[in-house]
Amino acid sequence: MSYYQRHIFFCLNKRDGEPACSDHDADAAFARCKQQATAAGLLGPGKLRVNKAGCLDRCAGGPVAVVYPEGTWYTYVDAHDIDEIVESHLRDGKVVERLLLPPDTGR
């Protein structure tokens, strides 16, 4: 078993003159996820880790987050979307289909 059951990484990258996740308030989404996961008792060894990330190279679909070990890529719009990812995927293990980033979305 790995040290954490799941990791979620939020791209917080900033770019000059190009689209970037930071243009979409990714910092607030990261903070919301961490807050909701803490409140639900999901964080810690054997459970979940919420991490900041630099560029994940999927800028065209930004903002983005990825959950490992599944390799599930999400895009999101607001706090409701983050709450749904926490409750459905991170707590219950069920992918939030409506928030999946299309597989061909790149930079």
C-alpha positions as CSV (number, residue, x, y, z in Angstrom):
1,M,0.0,0.0,0.0
2,S,1.3,3.5,-0.8
3,Y,1.7,6.1,1.9
4,Y,-1.4,8.0,0.7
5,Q,-4.4,6.3,-0.8
6,R,-4.9,9.3,-3.1
7,H,-3.2,12.5,-4.1
8,I,-4.9,15.5,-5.8
9,F,-2.7,18.0,-7.5
10,F,-4.0,21.5,-8.4
11,C,-2.2,23.4,-11.1
12,L,-1.5,26.9,-9.8
13,N,0.8,27.9,-12.6
14,K,1.0,31.5,-13.9
15,R,2.0,32.4,-17.5
16,D,2.7,35.8,-19.1
17,G,0.4,36.3,-22.1
18,E,-0.8,32.7,-22.2
19,P,-3.8,31.0,-20.6
20,A,-3.0,29.5,-17.2
21,C,-4.8,27.9,-14.3
22,S,-4.0,30.8,-12.1
23,D,-6.2,33.0,-14.3
24,H,-9.2,31.0,-13.0
25,D,-8.6,31.4,-9.2
26,A,-6.9,28.0,-8.9
27,D,-5.5,29.1,-5.5
28,A,-9.0,29.4,-4.1
29,A,-10.0,26.0,-5.4
30,F,-6.9,24.4,-3.8
31,A,-7.7,26.1,-0.5
32,R,-11.4,25.0,-0.8
33,C,-10.4,21.4,-1.5
34,K,-8.0,21.3,1.5
35,Q,-10.6,22.9,3.8
36,Q,-13.4,20.5,2.7
37,A,-11.1,17.4,2.9
38,T,-9.9,18.5,6.4
39,A,-13.5,19.0,7.6
40,A,-14.4,15.5,6.3
41,G,-11.4,13.9,8.0
42,L,-9.9,12.7,4.7
43,L,-6.3,14.0,5.2
44,G,-3.3,12.1,6.4
45,P,-1.2,9.0,6.0
46,G,-3.2,6.2,4.4
47,K,-5.8,8.7,3.3
48,L,-5.5,11.8,1.1
49,R,-3.0,14.5,0.3
50,V,-3.9,17.8,-1.3
51,N,-1.0,19.3,-3.2
52,K,-0.1,22.5,-5.2
53,A,1.5,21.8,-8.5
54,G,3.2,23.9,-11.2
55,C,2.3,23.5,-14.8
56,L,0.6,20.2,-15.6
57,D,0.7,21.0,-19.3
58,R,-3.1,20.9,-19.8
59,C,-3.5,24.7,-19.9
60,A,-6.2,24.7,-22.6
61,G,-8.6,23.0,-20.2
62,G,-7.7,25.1,-17.2
63,P,-8.2,25.2,-14.4
64,V,-7.1,21.6,-13.9
65,A,-6.6,19.1,-11.1
66,V,-5.5,15.5,-11.3
67,V,-6.2,12.7,-8.8
68,Y,-3.7,9.8,-8.5
69,P,-3.3,6.9,-8.5
70,E,-6.2,6.8,-10.9
71,G,-4.9,9.6,-13.1
72,T,-8.3,11.2,-13.3
73,W,-8.1,14.7,-14.7
74,Y,-10.7,17.3,-13.7
75,T,-11.6,20.8,-14.7
76,Y,-13.8,22.9,-12.5
77,V,-15.6,26.3,-12.3
78,D,-16.5,27.0,-8.8
79,A,-16.6,25.9,-5.1
80,H,-19.6,23.6,-5.8
81,D,-17.5,21.7,-8.3
82,I,-14.6,21.3,-5.8
83,D,-17.1,20.1,-3.1
84,E,-18.4,17.5,-5.6
85,I,-14.9,16.2,-6.3
86,V,-14.2,16.0,-2.6
87,E,-17.4,14.2,-1.7
88,S,-17.8,12.0,-4.7
89,H,-14.3,11.0,-5.8
90,L,-12.0,11.7,-2.8
91,R,-14.3,10.5,-0.1
92,D,-16.5,7.9,-2.0
93,G,-14.2,6.8,-4.8
94,K,-16.7,7.7,-7.5
95,V,-15.5,9.8,-10.5
96,V,-17.4,13.0,-11.2
97,E,-18.0,12.4,-14.9
98,R,-19.4,15.9,-15.7
99,L,-16.1,17.5,-14.6
100,L,-13.7,15.2,-16.5
101,L,-11.2,17.0,-18.7
102,P,-11.4,15.6,-22.3
103,P,-8.4,13.3,-22.9
104,D,-7.1,15.3,-25.9
105,T,-6.9,18.6,-24.1
106,G,-3.4,19.8,-24.0
107,R,-1.5,23.0,-23.8
